[in-house]
């Protein structure tokens, strides 16, 4: 179920995997009007989602796709507006892959390769023996607003 949800979220933003290497990943967020903010630029939330998603892929190249993990912190510095009509490229790199905490960075590039945002990420791995998947009803109840 969770793998399916991850795919649905990536499809919602139309994220595309470009490249992977051990501890690194690159994804593209295509420009669409659906991800624009009121100022006409790409919404910061979409950029944060790109950062979160591409860092998870980089982590998965080390620990595998089945490793249960959660975003512990994600700090993004927006360095310039992400202007419309240009795709964004997120490149993630794991800098320290600890047993529980995985730390790294994501650079988001826009038009002409200009640095749009820089993020630092901490993800927390759960020990596989402690991981328990909740039934779909419990998960749905957990996310109700």
C-alpha positions in Angstrom: 0.0 0.0 0.0 2.7 2.5 1.0 4.6 1.9 -2.3 1.5 2.7 -4.2 0.9 5.9 -2.2 4.5 7.0 -3.0 3.9 6.4 -6.7 0.6 8.4 -6.6 2.3 11.3 -4.9 5.1 11.4 -7.4 2.6 11.2 -10.2 0.6 14.1 -8.7 3.7 16.3 -9.0 4.8 14.5 -12.2 8.2 13.8 -10.8 10.6 12.0 -13.1 13.7 10.0 -12.1 16.7 11.1 -14.2 19.6 9.3 -12.7 20.7 7.3 -9.7 24.1 6.3 -8.3 25.1 5.0 -4.9 23.9 7.6 -2.4 22.8 10.0 -5.1 19.7 10.7 -7.2 18.4 13.2 -9.6 14.8 14.0 -10.4 12.9 16.5 -12.6 9.9 18.5 -11.6 8.3 19.6 -14.9 6.8 23.0 -15.1 3.0 23.0 -15.0 0.6 25.7 -14.0 -0.7 23.4 -11.2 2.5 23.9 -9.2 2.6 27.7 -9.5 2.0 30.1 -6.5 0.1 33.4 -6.5 3.2 35.3 -7.6 3.5 33.2 -10.7 6.5 31.2 -9.7 6.8 27.5 -8.8 5.4 27.0 -5.3 7.8 26.4 -2.5 5.8 23.4 -1.3 6.4 21.7 -4.7 10.1 22.4 -4.4 10.2 21.0 -0.9 8.3 17.9 -2.2 10.9 17.5 -4.9 13.7 17.7 -2.3 12.0 15.2 0.0 11.3 12.7 -2.8 14.7 12.8 -4.5 16.5 12.5 -1.1 14.4 9.3 -0.4 15.6 7.8 -3.7 19.2 8.6 -2.8 18.7 6.9 0.6 17.1 3.9 -1.1 20.2 3.4 -3.2 22.0 2.6 0.0 19.4 0.9 2.2 17.0 -0.5 -0.3 13.4 0.5 -1.2 11.9 -1.6 1.6 13.7 0.3 4.4 11.1 2.0 6.4 12.1 5.7 6.8 10.7 9.0 7.8 11.7 12.6 7.1 13.1 13.8 10.5 13.9 17.3 9.2 14.0 19.1 5.9 15.4 22.6 5.8 15.2 24.4 2.5 16.8 27.7 1.6 15.2 29.4 -1.4 17.9 31.4 -3.1 15.9 32.8 -6.1 12.4 32.5 -7.5 11.7 29.5 -9.6 10.4 31.2 -12.7 7.6 29.7 -14.8 8.1 27.7 -18.0 11.3 26.0 -16.7 11.6 22.5 -15.2 13.4 22.1 -12.0 16.1 19.5 -11.4 16.7 18.2 -7.9 20.0 16.4 -7.1 20.3 14.7 -3.8 23.5 13.4 -2.1 23.7 11.3 1.1 26.6 12.7 3.1 26.3 10.4 6.1 24.4 7.1 6.1 24.1 6.2 9.8 22.3 3.2 11.0 19.3 5.3 12.1 19.9 8.8 10.9 20.7 9.6 7.2 22.0 13.1 6.5 22.4 14.8 3.1 21.7 17.7 0.8 19.6 18.5 -2.2 20.4 21.2 -4.8 17.5 22.4 -6.9 18.5 23.9 -10.3 16.3 25.9 -12.6 16.7 28.0 -15.8 20.2 27.8 -17.2 21.4 25.6 -14.3 20.9 28.4 -11.7 20.7 27.3 -8.1 17.1 27.9 -7.0 17.2 26.2 -3.6 19.5 24.2 -1.3 18.1 21.8 1.3 19.5 19.7 4.1 17.7 16.6 5.0 17.7 14.2 8.0 15.8 11.0 7.5 15.3 8.4 10.3 15.4 4.7 9.4 13.2 2.4 11.5 14.7 -1.0 12.4 13.1 -3.5 10.1 12.2 -5.8 13.0 10.2 -3.0 14.6 8.4 -1.9 11.5 4.7 -2.7 11.6 2.3 -1.7 8.8 -1.0 -0.6 9.9 -4.2 -1.7 8.2 -5.5 0.6 5.5 -8.3 1.8 7.8 -5.9 2.9 10.6 -3.7 4.7 8.0 -6.8 6.5 6.6 -7.9 7.6 10.1 -4.4 8.8 10.8 -4.4 11.3 7.9 -8.0 12.7 8.3 -8.1 16.4 9.0 
